[in-house]
Amino acid sequence: MTPNLDLAPIGNCSISALIDRNGRYVWACAPRVDGDPVFSALMDGSDPDHGFWDIALEGQATVEQAYIRNTPVLRTVMTAADGASVEVIDFAPRHPKHSRTYRPLAFGRIVRPLAGSPRIRVRLRPSAAWGARRAETTDGSNHIRYLCMDVTFRLTTDCPVSHVLKERTFRLERQLVFFFGPDEGYDQDVGPGVAAVLDRTVAYWQDWVRTLYLPLDYQEAVIRAAITLKLCAYEETGAIVAAMTTSVPEFPESGRNWDYRYCWIRDAYYVVRALNRLGAVDLLENYLGYLRNLVDASAGGHVQPVYGVGLEEDIDERTTETVAGYRGMKPVRIGNQAREHLQHDVYGQIVLPLVQAFYDQRLLRPGTIEDFHALERVGDRAFAMHDQVDAGLWEFRTIARVHTYSSVMCWAACDRLAKAADHIGLSDRAAFWTERATIIRERIEREAFLPDEGRFAASFGNRELDASLLQMTDLGFLDARDPRQVATFDAIERDLKKGPYLFRYVEPDDFGEPETAFNFCTFWFIEALHQNGRDAEAREIFEEMLSRRTHAGLLSEDLSLGDKELWGNYPQTYSLVGIINCAVLLSRSWTDAR
C-alpha cells in the first residue's frame, strides 16, 4: 500500500495519531508530538514490518470512514464481499474529570460486529528507536506492555490477549474494546469504562464546537479546520505545532523534507488569529501564556523563529536512516535548522497576539502594566532589526536579505504597542512607539518600493516578488485600494498565480525552483480578491481549494499542479487557517438566512 496523505487525525491535545482510509494507525509520536514515532508506517514504505495498528476484516470489499459529527472521533465501517461488516471507533480520551481535563497519553478503539459473521485480525506493532525495530512486549492475563523508545504503553483489552499476540484471525461475535495507554492498571471493567469515556469525549467536543461563532456558509469546513487546529495544540504548555508530521516532501524527490512538529511563532500567530475570529478564546489564552514565557526568557534579546513544545531552544536538526522516508524519499529529518535562523518577523508575531490581552475582557488574565513593559523589550528588538538582513518567512537557508514582510511585521509591532499604550493610558509611551513606527514605515516605503512599476518588492533594493506582500493590507500597512498595493497585487497575480493556485515565489532558492503551489498563499490570494471586490472569483478559487481537501476535510502544505496531489507536512495549520479566514470573509451574512 503506497503511503498517501488521505489521513484522518485523532487526538486530545496531549497525543495525536493519523489513521488511513482502512482504519490503520500509520503515524503517532510519544510522549509528545515531537517525540519518537510509536506508529511510523507513514515514513517506512509500502509494506512496513511494524509501526502500525490495523484491524483487518477477512474478505474486505469496501470501507467507509467519517468523523462522528463535530468531533475528532473517527468511525470506520468495513464490509466483506459476503456482507459481513464491522465498525471501528477510534479516539483519544478528552473530557472534564475532577475539575481538570482528562487527556491521557492514550488511544481508545471499540470494534463492533454490524452484520453477518465477520472474521478479523488485530495487528498491533508499535515502533521503537525511530522506527528501527518493533517495540518489545511483555504480557499478562488481559494486557500487553509495549516498550517503545521513551514511553511504555499498555494495551488493556477484553479481547483474548493471545489473539493479539499471535495475530490470529477470529470471529467477531461481540463488541471488543482496546485501551492503548499509560503503563498502569486499568481500575475498572474495560468495556463499560472505555465506552463511557467515548461518550464523554464526544460530548466534550460537541460542546466545544457549540462555543464557536461560525459563518453562515462553509460551516462543515470551518468546524473540521477548527477542531484540527485545536488538536495541533500541546495544551500542557500552550504551544501550537505547524503540523503533526515530519519529512513529507514539498514535491517528489525535492529534498524539501522538513520536521514541522514544533511551535513556529509565525504559524501559531496565524492560528490563534483565525480561531479568535471564531471565538475560541481557550487556545488564544493558553498560547499567550506560552508567549509570555518566551518573552521572559529572551529578556529583550534574540528570539528564535521556532521552539519545542516545551519551550526548548535546542531542537537542532539531524537526519535518520532508520525509516525509508515518505514513499522512500529521503532525508528524514528530526529537529529543524530554522531554530538557528534570524527571522525578524517573529517580533511582530509576538507583539500582535499579546496586545489583545490589553483589550479583551473575556480573558481570565488581562494584560498588566508589567506585561506591557516586558513587551516593550520585544518592540525594542523589532525596531533594532527592522532593516537588518534575515532568512525571511520562507526560511531561506543560503539567502539573506532585508525582507519586506519582516520589516512590515516589525512596523506592526511598534504600531500596536503605540495603540496599546494609548489604550491603557500611557500617552508618553504611545508617542514613543508611534514615532518608531513612522521611522520604519518611511524606511519600507523608501527601500522596498519600485517607482517605475508602482509596486513593492519582496526585499529592500531588489525587484523579486513573493506572496507575503499580500499581507501588507491584512497588517494595516496599506489599504487594499492604495494604488501601490493594487499594483503589487496585480504583479503577484501575473507572476505567481498558476491556474487557480499561488506560489510563494518562483525564483530558484536553496533547492532550485519550486514546483508546487503553497496552499496558504492561495488563501491569501483569495482574501486579496475579496478585498479588491472580486468576490465571484474569490469564491470560485475557494471552492476549488475545498475540493482538494482529504476525505477528513483537511489540507497539507503544498499542491501539485498536474495531478493535484497534496504534498508537504499534514495536517498543515497554515492551510487550515486559510480555510477559516476565507470562509468568514466570503460567507453570506447571518441576516441572509432570515
VEXGU-428069 format. One record per residue (C-alpha): residue number from 1; residue in three letters; y, z, x. Coordinates in Angstrom, 2 decimals. Layout:
num|residu|y|z|x
NUM|ALA|Y|Z|X
...
//
This chain:
num|residu|y|z|x
1|MET|0.00|0.00|0.00
2|THR|3.24|-1.14|1.63
3|PRO|5.86|1.63|1.53
4|ASN|8.96|0.94|-0.54
5|LEU|11.92|2.88|-1.89
6|ASP|10.94|2.77|-5.55
7|LEU|10.52|6.53|-5.39
8|ALA|11.35|9.44|-7.68
9|PRO|12.73|12.66|-6.20
10|ILE|11.92|16.12|-7.47
11|GLY|13.44|19.34|-6.12
12|ASN|15.10|22.68|-6.72
13|CYS|17.98|22.83|-4.13
14|SER|15.64|24.51|-1.61
15|ILE|12.93|21.87|-1.26
16|SER|12.56|18.29|-2.41
17|ALA|9.93|15.55|-2.42
18|LEU|9.74|11.81|-3.04
19|ILE|6.93|10.60|-5.28
20|ASP|5.83|6.97|-5.56
21|ARG|5.02|4.99|-8.70
22|ASN|1.39|6.16|-8.61
23|GLY|2.32|9.83|-8.56
24|ARG|1.69|10.22|-4.83
25|TYR|3.82|12.57|-2.74
26|VAL|4.93|10.46|0.24
27|TRP|7.84|12.46|1.68
28|ALA|8.83|16.12|1.77
29|CYS|10.14|18.34|4.56
30|ALA|9.92|22.09|5.07
31|PRO|11.12|24.72|5.38
32|ARG|14.36|22.76|4.85
33|VAL|15.26|19.18|4.08
34|ASP|15.91|18.61|7.80
35|GLY|12.60|20.18|8.83
36|ASP|9.17|18.88|9.74
37|PRO|7.68|16.47|7.17
38|VAL|4.90|18.11|5.21
39|PHE|4.33|14.79|3.48
40|SER|5.04|11.95|5.90
41|ALA|3.28|8.89|4.46
42|LEU|6.60|7.10|3.83
43|MET|7.01|6.90|7.60
44|ASP|3.41|6.18|8.53
45|GLY|2.35|2.71|7.50
46|SER|0.46|1.20|4.60
47|ASP|-2.74|3.29|4.83
48|PRO|-2.00|6.67|6.39
49|ASP|-4.76|9.17|7.03
50|HIS|-2.58|12.10|5.99
51|GLY|0.89|13.07|4.86
52|PHE|0.39|12.59|1.11
53|TRP|-0.85|14.21|-2.07
54|ASP|-2.32|11.97|-4.71
55|ILE|-4.33|12.33|-7.88
56|ALA|-6.29|9.10|-8.31
57|LEU|-7.80|8.03|-11.63
58|GLU|-11.11|6.19|-11.32
59|GLY|-10.74|2.61|-12.59
60|GLN|-6.98|2.92|-12.95
61|ALA|-5.44|-0.17|-14.56
62|THR|-1.88|0.84|-15.47
63|VAL|0.64|3.56|-14.69
64|GLU|3.84|4.65|-16.39
65|GLN|6.34|7.07|-14.92
66|ALA|9.58|8.65|-16.14
67|TYR|11.52|11.88|-15.95
68|ILE|11.46|14.41|-18.75
69|ARG|14.84|13.94|-20.39
70|ASN|17.80|15.35|-18.42
71|THR|15.65|16.93|-15.72
72|PRO|14.13|16.11|-12.32
73|VAL|10.70|16.89|-13.77
74|LEU|8.52|13.81|-13.38
75|ARG|5.79|12.63|-15.77
76|THR|3.23|10.07|-14.61
77|VAL|0.64|8.65|-17.04
78|MET|-2.32|6.76|-15.54
79|THR|-4.67|4.75|-17.73
80|ALA|-8.05|3.31|-16.72
81|ALA|-9.50|-0.02|-17.80
82|ASP|-11.79|1.78|-20.25
83|GLY|-8.83|3.53|-21.93
84|ALA|-9.26|6.94|-20.30
85|SER|-5.90|8.38|-19.33
86|VAL|-4.33|11.40|-17.65
87|GLU|-0.86|12.87|-17.46
88|VAL|0.57|14.41|-14.26
89|ILE|3.69|16.58|-14.41
90|ASP|5.47|17.23|-11.08
91|PHE|8.34|19.64|-10.50
92|ALA|9.88|22.17|-8.16
93|PRO|10.45|25.51|-9.93
94|ARG|14.06|26.48|-10.65
95|HIS|15.25|28.97|-13.26
96|PRO|17.03|32.32|-13.61
97|LYS|14.95|35.35|-12.65
98|HIS|16.05|38.95|-12.05
99|SER|19.75|37.97|-12.05
100|ARG|19.12|35.34|-9.36
101|THR|17.98|31.75|-9.26
102|TYR|14.26|31.40|-8.60
103|ARG|13.91|28.33|-6.36
104|PRO|10.88|28.89|-4.13
105|LEU|9.63|26.59|-1.40
106|ALA|7.07|25.25|-3.86
107|PHE|5.88|22.36|-5.99
108|GLY|4.01|22.57|-9.27
109|ARG|1.57|19.95|-10.60
110|ILE|-0.03|20.02|-14.01
111|VAL|-2.79|17.47|-14.74
112|ARG|-3.91|16.92|-18.33
113|PRO|-6.50|14.60|-19.89
114|LEU|-4.94|12.45|-22.62
115|ALA|-7.72|10.11|-23.77
116|GLY|-11.35|9.26|-23.10
117|SER|-13.33|10.82|-20.26
118|PRO|-11.10|10.38|-17.19
119|ARG|-12.53|10.93|-13.72
120|ILE|-10.09|11.89|-10.99
121|ARG|-9.96|12.68|-7.28
122|VAL|-7.43|15.07|-5.74
123|ARG|-6.44|14.40|-2.12
124|LEU|-4.02|16.91|-0.64
125|ARG|-3.43|16.09|3.03
126|PRO|-0.21|17.64|4.38
127|SER|1.03|16.74|7.87
128|ALA|1.88|18.84|10.88
129|ALA|3.84|18.19|14.09
130|TRP|5.94|15.36|12.70
131|GLY|3.02|13.50|11.20
132|ALA|0.90|13.71|14.35
133|ARG|-2.06|15.29|12.58
134|ARG|-3.38|16.77|9.37
135|ALA|-2.46|20.36|8.70
136|GLU|-5.30|22.75|9.47
137|THR|-6.81|24.59|6.50
138|THR|-8.46|27.85|5.57
139|ASP|-9.66|28.59|2.07
140|GLY|-10.56|31.32|-0.39
141|SER|-12.03|31.51|-3.87
142|ASN|-9.09|29.90|-5.64
143|HIS|-6.71|28.90|-2.89
144|ILE|-6.38|26.80|0.26
145|ARG|-3.97|27.50|3.11
146|TYR|-2.38|24.58|4.95
147|LEU|-0.96|25.38|8.38
148|CYS|1.95|22.96|8.70
149|MET|4.39|22.92|11.60
150|ASP|6.97|25.53|10.66
151|VAL|5.55|26.93|7.46
152|THR|2.18|27.77|5.96
153|PHE|1.66|26.58|2.40
154|ARG|-0.88|27.93|-0.04
155|LEU|-2.39|25.89|-2.84
156|THR|-3.26|28.14|-5.75
157|THR|-5.21|26.37|-8.47
158|ASP|-7.59|26.72|-11.37
159|CYS|-9.33|23.55|-10.20
160|PRO|-12.58|24.17|-8.30
161|VAL|-11.41|24.55|-4.71
162|SER|-14.35|22.57|-3.37
163|HIS|-13.26|19.57|-5.45
164|VAL|-10.00|19.54|-3.46
165|LEU|-11.55|20.32|-0.08
166|LYS|-14.31|17.71|-0.43
167|GLU|-12.05|15.23|-2.24
168|ARG|-14.85|14.55|-4.70
169|THR|-14.40|12.57|-7.89
170|PHE|-14.96|14.66|-11.02
171|ARG|-14.49|14.53|-14.77
172|LEU|-11.19|15.98|-16.01
173|GLU|-12.09|17.86|-19.19
174|ARG|-9.23|20.35|-19.37
175|GLN|-5.76|20.94|-18.03
176|LEU|-5.64|21.78|-14.33
177|VAL|-2.74|23.45|-12.56
178|PHE|-1.75|23.30|-8.88
179|PHE|0.90|25.52|-7.28
180|PHE|1.66|24.44|-3.71
181|GLY|3.98|27.10|-2.37
182|PRO|4.51|30.08|-0.08
183|ASP|1.54|31.70|1.62
184|GLU|1.36|34.68|-0.68
185|GLY|-0.84|35.75|-3.54
186|TYR|-0.15|34.37|-7.00
187|ASP|0.11|37.55|-9.06
188|GLN|-0.77|36.15|-12.48
189|ASP|-3.05|33.70|-14.23
190|VAL|-2.08|30.45|-12.52
191|GLY|-2.48|28.21|-15.60
192|PRO|-0.16|30.03|-18.02
193|GLY|2.06|31.11|-15.13
194|VAL|2.84|27.61|-13.88
195|ALA|3.16|26.28|-17.44
196|ALA|5.75|28.97|-18.19
197|VAL|7.67|28.14|-15.01
198|LEU|7.66|24.48|-16.02
199|ASP|9.17|25.32|-19.41
200|ARG|11.87|27.45|-17.79
201|THR|12.61|24.74|-15.22
202|VAL|13.03|22.10|-17.92
203|ALA|15.31|24.46|-19.85
204|TYR|17.42|25.17|-16.75
205|TRP|18.12|21.51|-16.02
206|GLN|18.77|20.54|-19.61
207|ASP|21.20|23.45|-19.93
208|TRP|22.93|22.37|-16.69
209|VAL|23.36|18.81|-17.95
210|ARG|24.94|20.24|-21.13
211|THR|27.79|21.62|-18.98
212|LEU|28.74|18.17|-17.65
213|TYR|31.68|16.25|-19.03
214|LEU|30.26|12.76|-19.47
215|PRO|31.91|9.42|-20.13
216|LEU|31.10|7.75|-23.44
217|ASP|29.29|4.87|-21.75
218|TYR|26.67|4.80|-18.97
219|GLN|25.53|8.36|-19.68
220|GLU|21.92|7.85|-18.60
221|ALA|23.04|6.52|-15.22
222|VAL|25.60|9.29|-14.72
223|ILE|23.18|12.09|-15.66
224|ARG|20.50|10.84|-13.28
225|ALA|23.01|10.43|-10.45
226|ALA|24.43|13.92|-11.06
227|ILE|21.01|15.60|-11.13
228|THR|20.01|13.87|-7.91
229|LEU|23.26|14.80|-6.16
230|LYS|22.51|18.40|-7.06
231|LEU|19.03|18.01|-5.55
232|CYS|20.74|16.94|-2.31
233|ALA|22.48|20.33|-2.10
234|TYR|20.98|23.09|0.01
235|GLU|22.02|25.97|-2.19
236|GLU|21.47|28.78|0.29
237|THR|24.49|27.67|2.38
238|GLY|26.32|25.18|0.13
239|ALA|25.58|22.18|2.38
240|ILE|25.09|18.74|0.83
241|VAL|22.94|16.23|2.71
242|ALA|23.65|12.50|2.85
243|ALA|20.07|11.59|1.86
244|MET|16.58|13.08|1.79
245|THR|15.07|10.70|4.36
246|THR|15.33|9.65|7.96
247|SER|14.98|6.28|9.69
248|VAL|14.71|3.89|6.75
249|PRO|16.42|0.91|8.42
250|GLU|19.58|-0.68|7.04
251|PHE|17.73|-4.00|7.19
252|PRO|14.39|-5.10|8.69
253|GLU|13.94|-4.58|12.43
254|SER|17.64|-3.79|12.81
255|GLY|17.32|-0.65|14.92
256|ARG|19.84|0.88|12.49
257|ASN|17.45|3.71|11.63
258|TRP|19.32|6.97|11.20
259|ASP|18.50|10.54|10.18
260|TYR|20.56|11.41|7.11
261|ARG|19.10|14.86|6.34
262|TYR|22.30|16.64|7.40
263|CYS|25.67|17.55|5.96
264|TRP|28.36|15.00|6.74
265|ILE|31.81|16.38|5.91
266|ARG|32.81|12.93|4.68
267|ASP|29.83|12.33|2.40
268|ALA|29.98|15.82|0.95
269|TYR|33.70|15.36|0.21
270|TYR|32.93|12.34|-1.92
271|VAL|30.03|14.12|-3.63
272|VAL|32.00|17.17|-4.74
273|ARG|34.88|14.95|-5.79
274|ALA|32.63|12.88|-8.05
275|LEU|30.86|15.91|-9.50
276|ASN|34.21|17.57|-10.08
277|ARG|35.03|14.66|-12.38
278|LEU|32.05|15.78|-14.45
279|GLY|32.99|19.46|-14.33
280|ALA|30.09|20.52|-12.08
281|VAL|32.00|23.41|-10.59
282|ASP|28.89|25.18|-9.27
283|LEU|28.32|22.67|-6.49
284|LEU|32.02|22.49|-5.68
285|GLU|32.38|26.23|-5.30
286|ASN|29.26|26.60|-3.18
287|TYR|30.33|23.76|-0.88
288|LEU|33.80|25.29|-0.46
289|GLY|32.09|28.35|0.99
290|TYR|30.27|26.11|3.47
291|LEU|33.60|24.52|4.47
292|ARG|35.37|27.85|4.89
293|ASN|32.66|28.87|7.34
294|LEU|33.23|25.66|9.32
295|VAL|36.99|26.27|9.33
296|ASP|36.48|29.76|10.70
297|ALA|34.07|28.53|13.37
298|SER|36.36|25.73|14.53
299|ALA|39.39|28.05|14.85
300|GLY|41.69|25.04|14.69
301|GLY|39.79|23.00|17.25
302|HIS|37.40|20.09|17.13
303|VAL|35.24|19.68|14.03
304|GLN|32.04|17.65|14.18
305|PRO|31.55|14.94|11.55
306|VAL|28.11|16.34|10.71
307|TYR|26.32|19.69|10.82
308|GLY|22.92|21.09|10.00
309|VAL|22.46|22.51|6.53
310|GLY|22.58|25.98|8.06
311|LEU|25.94|25.21|9.77
312|GLU|24.17|24.33|13.03
313|GLU|26.19|22.32|15.53
314|ASP|23.19|21.34|17.64
315|ILE|21.44|18.52|15.82
316|ASP|21.00|16.34|18.89
317|GLU|19.29|13.03|18.31
318|ARG|15.82|12.22|19.60
319|THR|13.03|9.83|18.66
320|THR|9.39|10.46|17.87
321|GLU|6.28|8.32|18.29
322|THR|4.08|10.45|16.04
323|VAL|4.66|8.24|13.00
324|ALA|4.76|4.47|12.80
325|GLY|8.10|4.25|11.03
326|TYR|9.04|2.79|7.66
327|ARG|6.83|-0.33|7.39
328|GLY|6.13|0.12|11.08
329|MET|9.79|-0.24|12.04
330|LYS|10.98|1.99|14.84
331|PRO|12.74|4.00|16.08
332|VAL|12.10|7.11|14.00
333|ARG|14.99|9.44|14.72
334|ILE|15.30|13.20|14.35
335|GLY|18.84|14.52|14.56
336|ASN|21.98|12.41|14.69
337|GLN|24.18|11.43|17.60
338|ALA|27.18|11.40|15.27
339|ARG|27.48|15.13|15.93
340|GLU|28.94|14.11|19.33
341|HIS|31.48|11.69|17.86
342|LEU|35.19|12.01|17.35
343|GLN|35.81|11.09|13.71
344|HIS|39.27|12.27|12.81
345|ASP|38.99|11.61|9.09
346|VAL|36.98|14.84|8.82
347|TYR|40.16|16.92|8.89
348|GLY|41.38|15.36|5.68
349|GLN|37.95|15.71|4.14
350|ILE|38.05|19.44|4.85
351|VAL|41.55|19.98|3.51
352|LEU|41.29|17.89|0.32
353|PRO|38.47|19.81|-1.37
354|LEU|39.64|23.22|-0.12
355|VAL|43.16|22.88|-1.54
356|GLN|41.63|22.65|-5.01
357|ALA|40.95|26.38|-4.74
358|PHE|44.72|26.97|-4.96
359|TYR|44.89|25.22|-8.33
360|ASP|41.54|25.55|-10.10
361|GLN|41.37|28.63|-12.32
362|ARG|37.66|28.11|-13.06
363|LEU|36.66|29.24|-9.60
364|LEU|35.22|32.71|-9.12
365|ARG|37.02|32.87|-5.78
366|PRO|40.53|31.37|-5.94
367|GLY|42.27|30.36|-2.73
368|THR|44.26|33.08|-0.96
369|ILE|47.29|33.04|1.31
370|GLU|44.93|33.83|4.18
371|ASP|42.84|30.78|3.23
372|PHE|45.97|28.63|3.32
373|HIS|46.97|29.77|6.77
374|ALA|43.41|29.19|8.04
375|LEU|43.57|25.70|6.54
376|GLU|46.85|25.04|8.31
377|ARG|44.93|25.13|11.60
378|VAL|42.91|22.18|10.32
379|GLY|46.17|20.47|9.40
380|ASP|47.47|21.04|12.93
381|ARG|44.39|19.30|14.26
382|ALA|44.82|16.42|11.79
383|PHE|48.41|15.91|12.93
384|ALA|47.41|16.00|16.59
385|MET|44.58|13.48|16.09
386|HIS|46.16|11.04|13.63
387|ASP|46.99|8.45|16.31
388|GLN|44.05|9.03|18.64
389|VAL|41.02|6.80|19.04
390|ASP|37.78|7.74|17.30
391|ALA|34.45|6.28|16.19
392|GLY|35.70|5.80|12.63
393|LEU|33.93|6.48|9.38
394|TRP|31.28|3.83|10.18
395|GLU|30.35|5.83|13.29
396|PHE|30.52|3.08|15.90
397|ARG|28.63|4.17|18.98
398|THR|30.43|1.99|21.55
399|ILE|33.68|1.04|19.79
400|ALA|36.66|3.42|19.92
401|ARG|39.91|2.57|18.14
402|VAL|42.66|4.26|16.17
403|HIS|41.10|3.63|12.77
404|THR|43.47|3.28|9.85
405|TYR|41.18|5.16|7.47
406|SER|41.05|8.12|9.84
407|SER|44.84|8.15|10.14
408|VAL|45.29|7.93|6.37
409|MET|42.92|10.89|5.97
410|CYS|45.00|12.86|8.49
411|TRP|48.10|11.94|6.45
412|ALA|46.33|13.13|3.30
413|ALA|45.55|16.47|4.96
414|CYS|49.23|17.08|5.71
415|ASP|50.36|15.73|2.34
416|ARG|48.00|18.03|0.39
417|LEU|48.94|21.04|2.49
418|ALA|52.58|20.37|1.58
419|LYS|51.75|20.20|-2.11
420|ALA|49.56|23.31|-1.97
421|ALA|52.26|25.25|-0.11
422|ASP|54.79|24.33|-2.77
423|HIS|52.36|25.38|-5.49
424|ILE|51.79|28.84|-4.03
425|GLY|55.48|29.39|-3.29
426|LEU|55.59|28.80|0.47
427|SER|58.62|26.50|0.48
428|ASP|59.15|26.59|4.25
429|ARG|55.54|25.51|4.87
430|ALA|55.87|22.82|2.21
431|ALA|58.82|21.34|4.07
432|PHE|56.98|21.59|7.38
433|TRP|53.92|19.70|6.13
434|THR|55.98|17.15|4.25
435|GLU|57.75|16.27|7.49
436|ARG|54.43|15.87|9.30
437|ALA|53.03|13.69|6.51
438|THR|56.12|11.48|6.76
439|ILE|55.66|11.06|10.51
440|ILE|52.04|9.97|10.07
441|ARG|52.92|7.60|7.22
442|GLU|55.59|5.89|9.29
443|ARG|53.18|5.51|12.20
444|ILE|50.50|3.93|10.00
445|GLU|52.98|1.56|8.38
446|ARG|54.22|0.53|11.81
447|GLU|50.94|0.25|13.73
448|ALA|48.38|-0.88|11.14
449|PHE|50.47|-3.31|9.09
450|LEU|50.38|-7.06|9.77
451|PRO|53.72|-8.55|8.65
452|ASP|52.53|-12.15|8.97
453|GLU|49.77|-11.54|6.40
454|GLY|51.47|-8.73|4.49
455|ARG|48.35|-6.56|4.72
456|PHE|46.87|-3.63|6.63
457|ALA|44.28|-3.88|9.38
458|ALA|41.34|-1.54|9.89
459|SER|42.75|-0.20|13.17
460|PHE|46.07|0.08|14.97
461|GLY|47.12|-3.04|16.85
462|ASN|44.19|-5.15|15.65
463|ARG|43.51|-7.57|12.79
464|GLU|39.97|-6.75|11.61
465|LEU|39.17|-5.71|8.05
466|ASP|36.88|-3.08|6.68
467|ALA|36.22|-1.86|3.17
468|SER|37.68|1.59|3.79
469|LEU|41.17|0.12|3.40
470|LEU|40.45|0.09|-0.33
471|GLN|40.66|3.89|-0.20
472|MET|44.39|3.86|0.59
473|THR|45.04|3.77|-3.16
474|ASP|42.50|6.43|-4.02
475|LEU|44.02|8.77|-1.44
476|GLY|47.52|8.25|-2.81
477|PHE|48.89|6.46|0.25
478|LEU|49.69|3.24|-1.61
479|ASP|49.93|2.29|-5.26
480|ALA|47.33|-0.31|-6.26
481|ARG|50.12|-2.71|-7.24
482|ASP|52.05|-2.29|-3.99
483|PRO|52.27|-5.84|-2.54
484|ARG|50.84|-4.59|0.77
485|GLN|47.79|-3.13|-0.95
486|VAL|47.37|-6.21|-3.13
487|ALA|47.37|-8.39|0.00
488|THR|44.86|-6.07|1.66
489|PHE|42.62|-6.18|-1.39
490|ASP|42.83|-9.99|-1.52
491|ALA|41.82|-10.25|2.14
492|ILE|38.87|-7.90|1.64
493|GLU|37.72|-9.87|-1.39
494|ARG|37.97|-13.11|0.59
495|ASP|36.26|-11.95|3.79
496|LEU|33.90|-9.06|2.92
497|LYS|32.59|-9.98|-0.53
498|LYS|29.27|-11.84|-0.54
499|GLY|28.29|-12.76|-4.08
500|PRO|28.91|-9.63|-6.17
501|TYR|28.42|-7.27|-3.21
502|LEU|30.68|-5.95|-0.48
503|PHE|30.00|-5.50|3.22
504|ARG|31.57|-2.62|5.16
505|TYR|32.77|-5.12|7.75
506|VAL|31.46|-8.42|9.10
507|GLU|32.37|-8.27|12.79
508|PRO|29.49|-7.54|15.19
509|ASP|29.10|-3.89|16.13
510|ASP|26.84|-1.93|18.48
511|PHE|23.74|-3.51|16.89
512|GLY|25.01|-7.03|16.11
513|GLU|26.21|-8.43|12.80
514|PRO|25.48|-6.51|9.58
515|GLU|23.03|-8.27|7.26
516|THR|23.08|-6.10|4.15
517|ALA|25.77|-5.11|1.68
518|PHE|26.80|-1.46|1.71
519|ASN|26.38|-0.15|-1.83
520|PHE|29.18|2.42|-1.73
521|CYS|31.63|-0.29|-0.63
522|THR|30.62|-2.43|-3.60
523|PHE|31.51|0.52|-5.82
524|TRP|34.85|0.85|-4.02
525|PHE|35.45|-2.81|-4.79
526|ILE|34.62|-2.23|-8.47
527|GLU|37.20|0.59|-8.53
528|ALA|39.78|-1.71|-6.91
529|LEU|39.11|-4.41|-9.51
530|HIS|39.78|-1.83|-12.23
531|GLN|42.98|-0.72|-10.51
532|ASN|44.10|-4.34|-10.44
533|GLY|43.48|-4.80|-14.16
534|ARG|40.33|-6.93|-13.72
535|ASP|38.05|-4.77|-15.87
536|ALA|35.80|-7.59|-17.10
537|GLU|34.87|-8.50|-13.51
538|ALA|34.50|-4.84|-12.61
539|ARG|32.07|-4.22|-15.46
540|GLU|30.06|-7.32|-14.60
541|ILE|29.53|-6.17|-11.00
542|PHE|28.89|-2.60|-12.12
543|GLU|26.14|-3.77|-14.47
544|GLU|24.69|-5.78|-11.60
545|MET|24.61|-2.68|-9.41
546|LEU|22.98|-0.63|-12.16
547|SER|20.29|-3.30|-12.45
548|ARG|19.43|-2.79|-8.76
549|ARG|18.51|0.86|-9.20
550|THR|14.94|2.02|-8.75
551|HIS|12.87|2.98|-11.77
552|ALA|14.12|6.52|-11.12
553|GLY|17.72|5.33|-11.68
554|LEU|18.77|5.65|-8.04
555|LEU|20.03|3.63|-5.08
556|SER|19.67|3.69|-1.33
557|GLU|22.43|2.87|1.14
558|ASP|22.10|-0.91|1.51
559|LEU|21.10|-4.01|-0.43
560|SER|19.79|-7.28|0.98
561|LEU|21.48|-10.41|-0.34
562|GLY|18.38|-12.58|-0.57
563|ASP|15.62|-10.66|-2.34
564|LYS|17.95|-7.83|-3.48
565|GLU|15.68|-5.23|-1.91
566|LEU|17.02|-1.75|-1.22
567|TRP|17.26|-0.63|2.41
568|GLY|18.62|2.41|4.20
569|ASN|18.02|6.07|3.50
570|TYR|17.24|7.23|-0.01
571|PRO|18.44|8.54|-2.36
572|GLN|21.87|7.90|-0.86
573|THR|24.58|10.28|-2.05
574|TYR|27.35|7.76|-1.36
575|SER|25.74|5.27|-3.74
576|LEU|25.20|7.86|-6.47
577|VAL|28.84|8.91|-6.16
578|GLY|29.78|5.27|-6.76
579|ILE|27.76|5.18|-9.97
580|ILE|29.57|8.25|-11.31
581|ASN|33.07|7.18|-10.27
582|CYS|32.77|3.68|-11.67
583|ALA|31.16|4.86|-14.91
584|VAL|34.04|7.27|-15.52
585|LEU|36.63|4.56|-14.78
586|LEU|35.02|1.79|-16.82
587|SER|33.72|3.71|-19.82
588|ARG|35.40|3.45|-23.16
589|SER|37.37|6.48|-24.28
590|TRP|35.63|9.02|-26.49
591|THR|38.19|8.13|-29.16
592|ASP|36.45|4.74|-29.38
593|ALA|33.37|6.49|-30.73
594|ARG|35.14|7.67|-33.86
//
